[in-house]
Amino acid sequence: MSINRLDAATLRAELDGSLFLPGEDGWDEARQAWQLTVDQRPEAVVAAASVRDVVTTVDAARTAGLRVAAQSTGHNAGPLGPLAGTVLLRTSGLTGITVDPAARTARVEAGVVWGDVTAAAAPYGLAGLAGTAPDVGVVGYTLGGGMSWLGRTHGVAANHVVSADVVTADGVRRHVDARNEPELFWALRGGGGSFAVVTALEIGLVPVPDLHGGALFFPLDQAAEVLQTWQRWTRVVPDAITSIGRLLRFPPLPEIPEPVRGQSFVTIELVSLLGREATDEALEPLRILGPVMDTVHPSEPAELAAIHMDPPTPVPGTGDGFLLTDLPLEALDAFLAVTGPGQDFGLLSTEIRHLGGAFSPDTARGGVVSGFAAGYAIFSATITPDETAVKATHIALDRLRDMLRPWTAPVSYLNFAERPGGAPFAHTAALHRLQSIKALYDPADMIRANHPVSPAQG
């Protein structure tokens, strides 16, 4: 496959957006992923300005014998791998949002990020099932399942997809829902981006009448006491509270907020739908441990984006995660034996997310990933300015995974899997069904995704 086979002049003339070829002005910016450690080198980049651009790009790539990889922000770009023979189709220019407050839905185009949905839905007392970072793309996040601050009450974001507008590998625009092409609809809800280029999603919104959110900060030396208390607390906490136990080692960098810059903490981050009195009552077993900072307060939906303190701009970062079937105290001890105070584990953030509740699989109404057959999720990440730091981080991540192997779930969560070759994201029967759907809509495997599904053979 070669860019020489692409009729670049004709493609450029037909686009509403822009075409970038290697060496041209704007090339490096156009190919840049949010993860700056990932050096994306496709054959060409198309910055789409319309759905027509998506169709035009897919048709041109197919004619040239090239593949297409759709990308909005590039938050999980690492597993996409080398992009030789591939046109990178940037969808960040498709930013339309329409909220229907009566139906409690929003139609979002492929470049919309969660912060924009939150702002559009909030005036109606509604919210989408956003993750912790406001600049993550809605489409990629949702195609991977979607683990929200409201998930123990409302489940994964993929379960709340009402319909999708897509362009398949044959260049055909399709409207996909439970009645129209239901197999493709099933695959899109948690199966990733291998099956079509999604140009818009219609997603369900949920009411958020009485939000509380924030974090309890404790010195890192209290990690064992705090996380053991939190582990017992997660066994009894209502489903209306979603929480994260987290170890933070902040570098002394100017972009880190002053109150935490250069310091290390164990934190309990949470969002509650219980209201003030019930939230305070539920938090008492944690607050009695004496946090040095307590930021839990009545919150607007937009304020939830600040709880996890995700970087507001692209960074050279490296991370990875996996699911745990459970977190008995033995598993927590193993976790702390690698990550806790005094250990040679310098990663900036290592977290344990409490699942359960509505995060449990809901196969009656869900897609391929309707929930997680797991009780907790691990994710760890840090800043990696060079390849040496990346390799050291991978060694540390592997050591943590090996220590927790007895409790590791047999499937993974796509959005936390930032390296290729990890555990499959679905069980065998579901993966076989996905391969059959891929073979039906993209038998030549033209549509690429960061976590690929190959077409069934024969």
Rosetta blueprint (number, residue, H / E / L):
1 M L
2 S L
3 I H
4 N H
5 R H
6 L L
7 D L
8 A H
9 A H
10 T H
11 L H
12 R H
13 A H
14 E H
15 L L
16 D L
17 G L
18 S E
19 L E
20 F E
21 L L
22 P L
23 G L
24 E L
25 D L
26 G L
27 W H
28 D H
29 E H
30 A H
31 R H
32 Q L
33 A L
34 W L
35 Q E
36 L L
37 T L
38 V L
39 D L
40 Q L
41 R L
42 P L
43 E L
44 A E
45 V E
46 V E
47 A E
48 A L
49 A L
50 S L
51 V H
52 R H
53 D H
54 V H
55 V H
56 T H
57 T H
58 V H
59 D H
60 A H
61 A H
62 R H
63 T H
64 A H
65 G L
66 L L
67 R E
68 V E
69 A E
70 A E
71 Q E
72 S L
73 T L
74 G L
75 H L
76 N L
77 A L
78 G H
79 P H
80 L H
81 G L
82 P L
83 L L
84 A L
85 G L
86 T E
87 V E
88 L E
89 L E
90 R E
91 T L
92 S L
93 G L
94 L L
95 T L
96 G L
97 I E
98 T E
99 V E
100 D E
101 P L
102 A L
103 A L
104 R L
105 T E
106 A E
107 R E
108 V E
109 E E
110 A L
111 G L
112 V L
113 V E
114 W H
115 G H
116 D H
117 V H
118 T H
119 A H
120 A H
121 A H
122 A H
123 P H
124 Y H
125 G L
126 L E
127 A E
128 G L
129 L L
130 A L
131 G L
132 T L
133 A L
134 P L
135 D L
136 V L
137 G E
138 V H
139 V H
140 G H
141 Y H
142 T H
143 L H
144 G L
145 G L
146 G L
147 M L
148 S L
149 W L
150 L L
151 G H
152 R H
153 T H
154 H H
155 G L
156 V L
157 A H
158 A H
159 N H
160 H H
161 V E
162 V E
163 S E
164 A E
165 D E
166 V E
167 V E
168 T L
169 A L
170 D L
171 G L
172 V L
173 R E
174 R E
175 H E
176 V E
177 D L
178 A L
179 R L
180 N L
181 E L
182 P H
183 E H
184 L H
185 F H
186 W H
187 A H
188 L H
189 R L
190 G L
191 G L
192 G L
193 G L
194 S L
195 F L
196 A L
197 V E
198 V E
199 T E
200 A E
201 L E
202 E E
203 I E
204 G E
205 L L
206 V E
207 P E
208 V L
209 P L
210 D L
211 L L
212 H E
213 G E
214 G E
215 A E
216 L E
217 F E
218 F E
219 P E
220 L H
221 D H
222 Q H
223 A H
224 A H
225 E H
226 V H
227 L H
228 Q H
229 T H
230 W H
231 Q H
232 R H
233 W H
234 T H
235 R L
236 V L
237 V L
238 P L
239 D L
240 A L
241 I E
242 T E
243 S E
244 I E
245 G E
246 R E
247 L E
248 L E
249 R E
250 F L
251 P L
252 P L
253 L L
254 P L
255 E L
256 I L
257 P L
258 E L
259 P L
260 V L
261 R L
262 G L
263 Q L
264 S E
265 F E
266 V E
267 T E
268 I E
269 E E
270 L E
271 V E
272 S E
273 L L
274 L L
275 G L
276 R H
277 E H
278 A H
279 T H
280 D H
281 E H
282 A H
283 L H
284 E H
285 P H
286 L H
287 R H
288 I L
289 L L
290 G L
291 P L
292 V L
293 M E
294 D E
295 T L
296 V L
297 H E
298 P E
299 S L
300 E L
301 P H
302 A H
303 E H
304 L H
305 A H
306 A H
307 I L
308 H L
309 M L
310 D L
311 P L
312 P L
313 T L
314 P L
315 V E
316 P L
317 G E
318 T E
319 G E
320 D E
321 G E
322 F E
323 L E
324 L E
325 T L
326 D L
327 L L
328 P L
329 L H
330 E H
331 A H
332 L H
333 D H
334 A H
335 F H
336 L H
337 A H
338 V H
339 T H
340 G L
341 P L
342 G L
343 Q L
344 D L
345 F L
346 G L
347 L L
348 L L
349 S E
350 T E
351 E E
352 I E
353 R E
354 H E
355 L L
356 G L
357 G H
358 A H
359 F H
360 S L
361 P L
362 D L
363 T L
364 A L
365 R L
366 G L
367 G L
368 V L
369 V L
370 S L
371 G L
372 F L
373 A L
374 A L
375 G L
376 Y E
377 A E
378 I E
379 F E
380 S E
381 A E
382 T E
383 I E
384 T L
385 P L
386 D L
387 E H
388 T H
389 A H
390 V H
391 K H
392 A H
393 T H
394 H H
395 I H
396 A H
397 L H
398 D H
399 R H
400 L H
401 R H
402 D H
403 M H
404 L L
405 R H
406 P H
407 W H
408 T E
409 A L
410 P L
411 V L
412 S L
413 Y L
414 L H
415 N H
416 F H
417 A L
418 E L
419 R L
420 P L
421 G L
422 G L
423 A L
424 P L
425 F L
426 A L
427 H L
428 T H
429 A H
430 A H
431 L H
432 H H
433 R H
434 L H
435 Q H
436 S H
437 I H
438 K H
439 A H
440 L H
441 Y H
442 D L
443 P L
444 A L
445 D L
446 M L
447 I E
448 R E
449 A L
450 N L
451 H L
452 P L
453 V L
454 S L
455 P L
456 A L
457 Q L
458 G L
